[in-house]
Amino acid sequence: MTPTQLASLMAMQHTKLLFKYGSIVYGTTTERSDEDVVCIVDDEIDLSEYTNGIFEHHTGNVDWQFINERRWIEMIKAHHIVWLECYGLPKEKVLIGDPYDYMKYFKLDRWTLRKVISQISSNAWAKAGKKMTVEKDFDLYRGQKSLFHSLRILMFGIQIAWKGRITDYTEANWLWDEIYAMGDCGWLVYAEKYKALSNKLHSDFVALCPKPDEYKKENQNKNKKMENKKGFDINEKIVAAMTDYKDVSKQLTDLKKNNDTESDVYRATLAGQTKLKKRLDVYKLVKTAFMEYVTNTTNCEKLVKREVLTWHKEIDEQTQKEYWVIDQDVSERMVLLPLDVQQSIIEKMIAVRKKNVDIYTKNGRPEMAAAEQAEIDVLDEFMPKEATREEVEEWIRSTWPGGITQSMMGYVIGESKKAFARVDGKMVSEVVRSMIQK
């Protein structure tokens, strides 16, 4: 490449993304380390004549890699290691552009990740042995670096498989300090010391990235287990609530007979009766919602496919046409409702009441808002604990320690919702917007 072409390549107007890479990111630089920089340029720059479409250039103590955008997108889809180590970078390591602008081209596939990471780790281990044993290739420092990289890459792979990205680029640094300090003690000493760790890291990584058939079977078993988890019997809860309500009502009657209506005991018992009546009323609303669900033909078909309900064919005597009939009656269908279906119904009931609370509050009707909130409190008893604002903020900070930008907003909101069994989507959006770096 001519100096003129190189100058054009490095011109800012062609740069789409510029970021630091390698040891300067991990924090393991030594006096022999160069600074690695990757530059993604627009497709006006044709680099197809270079190996793998990447033009490498060394100037001063900086090693440049130039990649045009078309090739970069191919690398992203292929889970190339440069991309895997790019999209989780702390803000200060990205010099121009934003890696998250390219997230739309990336869908994490753990089987592909497993093949990429395992191959790099295996090659680095073999290179380490070669650099420390073959006389004509002997280079202790390069051998040590390769050994370190073979272990580090597995740690990074585990982070990506577990959290979706690299969250701690310094995780393996203690290994580099240890390896570097060992000096020229021979490859066999290194191999004996680190082989067990390498095997363990690889086993942990592979467990997170099973083969497609294993992955499919694992997900099927997981989903089946979740789907078959038995729900609660709403009729039993109504009976229990009715019993409690009658007991408290009897206590109130006895207190009235004893003219004890001004005491603290009477007032507490009366408040308890009101609360129990509210709970009983809400339970009945839940039963009604369940009944509406199981009398809907489409919903019943879904439950048949999940093998919760069964059905059989019958023939209409007049038309002689076949039609399907659910084997279970309505009351039995309600008892068989899986927990995840019950909770999805109740979640919708909660959403309606939350909306009502906002409306009543805005229109100066606090008593109506309080009544709706009381129903929400009862419905919440059936649901997993909802994540708090503080928990969401802490999760985002730990997942993206380098902070989040405007272009990451949609992605972060989606990932945050997936991270919790139950979370208010509106609250997540507010939290993410408040945490975007200006």
N, C-alpha and C positions, 0 to 999 in steps of 0.2 A: 504494500500500500504506500502510495507516494505521500510526502509531507502535506501536500495540499488536500489530498483525500482524507488524511488523518485529522487535519484541522477541521474539515467539514464534519467529520464523524463526531468530533468532540464539541461541536458548536451547540450551545444551549437550546437553540430553536428546534433541534432534532431530538433532544433528550426527553423521553417520556417518563423514565424512572431511573434514579441513581441511588445506589445504596452500598453500604459497607458490608463486607462478607468475610467469613473465616475467623482467624484467631483474634483479630481486633474486636470482633463482636463478642467472642467467648471470654476474652480477657486473659489469653494465654500467650501473648506476644513475648518474644525474646529478642536479643540483639541480632539474631539471624532472620527475624520475621520481616516479611514485606507486608505492605498494606494492600489488601484485596478490595477492589471496587468493581461493581457490576453496573453497566450502563445499558439500559434498554432504549433503543433509538427507533424512530418511526420507519415505516416501510419504504420510504424514499431511498434509504441506505440499503443497498443490496450486499448482503454478506454471505450469500449462498455458496460462493467459491471456497469458503474456509471450512475447516473440519467441523462438522456438526452445526454449521451455520454460526459459529462463534469466532470472532476475531479477537485474538489475545495480543496485548501490547504492554511492554514493560518500559516505564520511564521513571528514573530516580529510584525510589524504593516503593513505587506503586505498581501493582499488577492489575491491568485493566482487562475486563472481559466486555466486549461489545456484542450485543444481541439485538437483532431487529424484532419488532413487535410481533410479527407473524410467527417467527420461530419461538419467541417467548411464550406465546399462547399455547403452542404445541407442547412446550416443556411443562407448562402448568398442568395441562390435561394428562400428561404422562407421569406426573408426580416427580419431576426432576428435583434432585436434591437442592439445587440453587433456589428453586421456588419454595421448597419445604422449609428452608432456612430463612426465607425472605419475608413471608407474610405475617410472621409473628414478631418482626423486629421492633425493638424500642424506637420511639419517635426520633431520638437523636442520631440513630444509625441510618435513617433515610434522609438523603440530602436533597433530592428532587422528586416530586410526585408522591403517590400514595399506593402501596402494594394492594390495598383493599379495593382499589379501582378494578383490579383483575380477579377478584373473588368470584365474579359471575361466571368465570371460565373453569372454576375449580369445584369439583365435588369429591370429597374424600372417599376413596375406595380402599378399604383396609387390606384387601388381598393384593392390590397393586402396590400399596405402601410396603407390605411385607416383602414382596419381591425386590423392590428398589433398595430398601434399607438392608435387607439380608445380604444382597449382592455386594453392596458397598462395604459392609462390615467384613465380609469374607475376603474380599480383595485386599482390604487394608491390612488384615491380619497376615495374609500371605506375603504382602509387600514388606511388612515389618520383619518377618522371618528372613526374607531374601536380603534385605538391607543389612541384617546383622550376621549373616552367615556366608554369603557368597562374596569371595574376596574381591572380584573385579567390580562388584556393585556396592561394596561396604560403605555405609554412611550411617553412623550411629544416630545422629540427630534425626535424619529422615526416618530411620527405623523406629525411633521412639515416637515421632509424630504420627506415623502410620498405626502403631499399636494404640496410641491414645485415640486416634480417630475411629478405629474399629470398635472401641468400647463406647466412645462418646456418641457415635451415630445410633447405636442401639438405645441409649438413654433418650436421645431426641425422638427416635421412633416410638418409644413407649409414651412419651409426652403427647405426641401427635395422635396416636391411636386412642389415648385416654381422654385428652382434653380438646382435640381437634387442631392443635397448633403447639409450637414450642413456647412454653411459658417461662422457662428458666434456662437461658443460654450458658449459665455458669455451673450447671449441675455437675459436670464431669471435671471441673477444673482441679479438684483435689487429686484426681488421677494423674493429670499432667505433672503437677508438682512432685508427686511420688515417683513417677516413671523417669522424669528428667534427673532426679537426684540419684537414681540407681547407677547411672554411668555405664561403663563398658564391662558388664558382668556376664555377657554372653546371652544369646537368644534363648537357650534352654532354661536359664534362670527366669527370664521374663515370661516365657510360655508357661512354666510351672506355676508361677505366681498368679498369673491373670487368666488362665484357661477356665478355671472354675467360675470366675466372675463373668467371663464372656458367655459361657454356657447358660448361666442363670439369667443373664440379661436377655439372651436370645430366647430362652424358654418363656420368660415373662412377656416378651414382645409378641412371640408367635401366639400365645394364649389370647392376646388382644386382637390378633389379626388371623383368624382361622381361614381355612380354605373355603371357597364358596359353598360347597355342599354342607360342610360343617356349620358354616355361618347360617345358612338357610335353615338347617335342622335345629340349630340353637334358638334362632328367632321363632321358629314355629312352636317349639316346646315352651319358650318363654311366653309367647302370645296365648297359647292354649292354656297355660297355667293361670295367666291373668284373666282370660275370658271365663274360665271355669271356676273362678273364685266365687264362692257362694255369697249372695247378698243377704241382707237382713230381712226378717219377716216383719213388715210394717204392721200387720194385724196384731202381732205379739206386743209390739211397742204401744199400740193404741190401747190394748187391754191393760198393760202395765200402767200407762199414764192415767187411764180411767180409774184404776184401783187407787192410785195415789191421790187423785182428785177427790174421790169419794171419802177417803180417810181424812183428808184435810177439811172437807166440808162438814164431816161429822164433828171434828174438833171445834169448828166454828159454832156449830149448833149447840154444843155443850157449853161453850163459853157464853153464848147468848142466854142460855137457860140460867146460868149463874150470874147474869147481869154484869159480865166482865168485859164489856165492849169498849172500855176506855183504857184498858191496860196495854202495855207494850207487847205482851204475848198475843193479845187479840189482833193488834195491828200487824204484827209479824206473820201471824197465821193467815190473815186476810190477804196480805201481799203474796204469800206463798200460794194461796188458792188462785189468785189472779194469774200468777206465773204458770201454774200448772194448767190452767184453762187455756192459756195462750199456746202452751206446748201441745196440748191435746188437739186444739184446732189446727195447728200447723201439721201435725201428724196426719190428720184427716185430709188435709190438702195434698200431702205427699201421696197418700193412698189414691186419691182421685187422679193425680198426675200419672201414677203407675198404671192405673186402670185404663186411662186414655191411651197410654203407650201400647199396652198388650191387646187392646181391641182394634188397633190399627193394622190393617192387612200387611202393609209394607214392612212394618216393624216386626211382625210375626214371622215373615219370610226371612228376615235377617237372623232372627233367633233360631229358625230351623237350620239355616246354613251353618250356624255356630254350634249346632247339635244341642241347643238348650231345649228346644221344643221339637216335637215330631208331628208328622202329618200323614194322611193317607188319601187315596183317591176314592171318590164316590161318583155315581152316575145319576144324573137327573132323569127321573122316570119319564117326564114329558118330552124333553129335548134329546135324551140319550147322550148328552154331552158330559164329559168327565170334568170334575172340579176337585180342588184340594180342600181338605178339612183338617183343621188343627185338632190333634188328639186331646189336648189339655183344655179344660174349661178356664174361664177368666181368672177365677180365684187361684187355681193351680199355676197358671202362667205367672201371676204376680209373685208367688212363692219362689218360682224358679228363676226370676230375674237375676242375672249376674250383678256383682257389685259395681263393675265399671259402668254398666248401663244405668243402674240406679243413681250413681253419682253424676252421670252426665245429665240426667233429668233434673236432679236437684240443683246442679250448677246453673241450669237455665232459669230455674225458679229464683235463685239468688240474684242472678243478673237483672231480672225484671224488677225485683224489689230494690236493688241498688239504684237503678234508674229512677224509681219512684221517690227514693229518699232525696236524690238530687233535685227532682222537680218540686217536691213539697218544701224543701229547704229554700230554694230560690223564690218560691211564691209565699214565703212567710207562714208556712203551716207546720210548725215544729212538732205539734202533737201527732199529726199524720206521719211525719217523717220518723218519729220515735216508734210508732206502731209498726211501720215497715221494718225498721231496724230490729225490733224485737223478734219479728219473724225470721229475719236473716240470722240472728243469733241462734235460734233453734235449728234452722236448716244447717248451719255450720257444724252442728254436732255430728252430722252424717259424713262430713267431708274431711279429706286430709288437711293438716295444718297449712294455712296459707302463708307463703313466704312474706316476710316483712320487707319494708323499704331498705332497712339497714342490711338485711341478708342479701338482697339483690345488689346493693352497692358494693358490698364486700366481695361478692362473687365476681362482679365485673372488674374490680380493681385487681383481684388475684389472677384473673384470666388474661387481662390486657394491662399488665403492669406499666407498659409504656404509654398508656392513655388511649383514648379513642377520638377519632376525628369525624367530621360531618359525613364523609363518604362511607364510613363504617356503620352508620346509625342503623339502617335496616337489618344488616347482618347481625349486629350485636343484640338488637331487640329480639330477633328470632332465636338466636342461641340462648339468650337469657330465659326466654319462655320455656325452652326445652329442658333447662337445667333444674327446674323445680316441679315437683308433683302437682303443685297448685300455686298459681300466682296471678295477680290481677294484671292483665295485659296493659290496661291504661296506665297503671302505676309504673310498670316496666318502661313504657315509652317516656313517661315524665322523667324517670331516673336517668335513662340514657341521654335524653336531651340535656339534662342538667350537668352531665359529666363530660359532654363534648368539649374538647379543648378549643378555645377561641383563637 
